[in-house]
Amino acid sequence: MQKLIGYLRLMRPANVVTSVADVLAGIAIAGYFFPQSIIPGWHTVAGAAGMSQFPVLLLCISTIGLYSGGIILNDVFDAELDAKERPERPIPAGLISKKAAAIFGGIWFFIGIFAAGMYSKESQYLAVAIMVSCLIYDKYLKHHSLFGPLSMGLCRGLNLLLGMSIMLDKVQELWYLGIVPIIYIAAITMISRGEVHGGGKKTLWFAGALYFFVIACISYFAFKNGQLLVTLIFLAAFAMMILVPLFRAMQNPIGPNIGKAVKSGVIALILMNAAWASAFGVFQIGLFIVILLPISLLLSKAFAVT
């Protein structure tokens, strides 16, 4: 039982839930959930395709596998550092061996790539790109001041596109939307470097500016699509969840405060993704994504987020 819990701790289940929200947001942006889009001029073949939910399931399984593989291999590569800074983690604590963890992560990567390939080769290419991005971040770029946050953000940006790949033409048309989660995750990654020893106020203020930029971007697309009022409901909750702990960390940038800001930022991805769905005329899917929030919060009480 202890080993089973150890493997679950390696996966960080609360975070995995947020990756599912990424994909659901991408699918909503692509216009797959309804045969006719609410947004004028927004066309989809989903109705003709019979609105099969099997592709949605496949892409959700894919992101679960890819995120789990990436986070597990992160702990494998960080085993020596964690032995000094976070000895309670499963690998440095001796609960799970590095070899067993590496195999476990590899299995999840395989599941992620295989599930995406069952839908389309284009989705599989994106899944492979996510895996490669995760490994490059885990092994080489994590501690780089610039490319570390950007490479971590790239994983999330590609994850949004993985959901959008359910309608390939939407990836080609709206690929640039993936830049927004890159910026958001880059901000969280910058903040997270102060979790153990504390951080600097300048970094926190810069991250806050990036947060406001992300909110402004989603607001712009909501306004452009005539969905601003309903989207503001999600954005208000999103802003409160990320900014309140961030401001507390700014006032006293010690490790525990920064850790809370990072934890809230990661879980708040669910609200950000709900806002994306609403901004593209799928308010109902936004509400469904929000259901993932209490699940993630509950899991975060049992398993570490960072």
HELIX and SHEET records of a PDB file:
HELIX    1   1 GLN A    2  MET A   11  1                                  10    
HELIX    2   2 PRO A   13  ALA A   30  1                                  18    
HELIX    3   3 PHE A   54  PHE A   77  1                                  24    
HELIX    4   4 ALA A   79  GLU A   85  1                                   7    
HELIX    5   5 LYS A   98  TYR A  119  1                                  22    
HELIX    6   6 LYS A  121  ILE A  136  1                                  16    
HELIX    7   7 TYR A  137  LEU A  141  3                                   5    
HELIX    8   8 PHE A  147  MET A  164  1                                  18    
HELIX    9   9 LEU A  168  LEU A  174  1                                   7    
HELIX   10  10 TRP A  175  GLY A  178  5                                   4    
HELIX   11  11 ILE A  179  SER A  192  1                                  14    
HELIX   12  12 LYS A  201  LYS A  224  1                                  24    
HELIX   13  13 LEU A  228  GLN A  251  1                                  24    
HELIX   14  14 GLY A  255  ILE A  267  1                                  13    
HELIX   15  15 LEU A  269  ALA A  279  1                                  11    
HELIX   16  16 PHE A  283  VAL A  290  1                                   8    
HELIX   17  17 LEU A  292  ALA A  302  1                                  11    
END                                                                             
